[in-house]
């Protein structure tokens, strides 16, 4: 199993299909702050995907997830014009 990655996008909002293909399933959006949000695989943990340490650290630093929680699998980090909200 390869190391999970973060794909940073800030120039244009990705399509639903692009997000689903990158994260490998149904998407879940995790609000990070006023400038960014993270798109993750809604069922990443259930599918046994590896912990994404970098994404988990970012989410913890912004109190976007509980201290004992983690992000699994590949992640899109959206900012600027790429944000969904």
C-alpha positions as CSV (number, residue, x, y, z in Angstrom):
1,X,0.0,0.0,0.0
2,X,1.4,3.4,-1.0
3,X,1.8,6.3,1.3
4,X,-1.3,8.6,1.2
5,X,-0.8,11.9,-0.4
6,X,-2.3,15.4,-0.3
7,X,-3.1,17.1,-3.6
8,X,-3.2,20.9,-3.1
9,X,-5.5,22.8,-5.5
10,X,-6.2,26.6,-5.5
11,X,-6.9,27.6,-9.1
12,X,-10.3,26.0,-9.9
13,X,-12.9,24.0,-8.2
14,X,-12.6,20.3,-9.1
15,X,-15.6,18.4,-10.3
16,X,-17.3,15.8,-8.2
17,X,-15.9,13.1,-10.4
18,X,-12.3,14.4,-10.1
19,X,-12.7,14.5,-6.3
20,X,-14.2,11.0,-6.1
21,X,-11.5,9.5,-8.4
22,X,-8.7,11.1,-6.4
23,X,-9.9,10.1,-3.0
24,X,-11.1,6.7,-4.2
25,X,-14.8,6.9,-3.1
26,X,-17.6,9.0,-1.9
27,X,-16.3,12.4,-0.7
28,X,-16.6,14.0,2.7
29,X,-15.6,17.6,3.2
30,X,-13.7,18.6,6.3
31,X,-13.7,22.3,7.1
32,X,-10.2,23.4,8.0
33,X,-10.5,27.2,8.2
34,X,-11.9,30.2,6.3
35,X,-9.3,29.7,3.6
36,X,-9.3,25.9,3.1
37,X,-11.2,22.6,3.3
38,X,-10.1,19.0,2.9
39,X,-11.8,16.5,0.7
40,X,-11.5,12.9,2.0
41,X,-12.9,9.4,1.3
42,X,-16.0,9.2,3.4
43,X,-15.3,5.5,4.0
44,X,-11.5,5.6,4.0
45,X,-11.1,4.0,7.5
46,X,-13.7,1.3,6.7
47,X,-11.8,0.4,3.6
48,X,-8.6,0.0,5.6
49,X,-6.7,2.9,3.9
50,X,-3.5,4.0,5.6
51,X,-3.3,7.0,7.9
52,X,-2.5,10.2,6.1
53,X,-0.2,11.7,8.7
54,X,0.2,15.1,7.1
55,X,-3.5,15.5,6.6
56,X,-4.2,14.3,10.1
57,X,-1.7,16.9,11.5
58,X,-3.3,19.7,9.5
59,X,-6.8,18.7,10.7
60,X,-5.6,18.5,14.4
61,X,-3.8,21.8,14.2
62,X,-7.1,23.5,13.1
63,X,-9.2,21.4,15.5
64,X,-11.2,20.1,12.5
65,X,-11.3,16.5,13.9
66,X,-11.1,15.1,17.5
67,X,-7.7,14.5,19.0
68,X,-8.1,10.7,18.8
69,X,-9.4,10.8,15.2
70,X,-7.3,10.6,12.0
71,X,-7.6,11.0,8.2
72,X,-7.2,7.9,6.0
73,X,-6.2,7.8,2.4
74,X,-5.4,10.4,-0.3
75,X,-6.8,13.9,0.3
76,X,-7.5,17.0,-1.7
77,X,-6.7,20.3,0.1
78,X,-8.8,23.0,-1.5
79,X,-8.1,26.7,-1.1
80,X,-8.7,30.0,-3.1
81,X,-10.9,29.5,-6.2
82,X,-11.0,25.7,-5.6
83,X,-13.0,25.9,-2.4
84,X,-16.4,24.3,-2.5
85,X,-18.1,26.7,-0.1
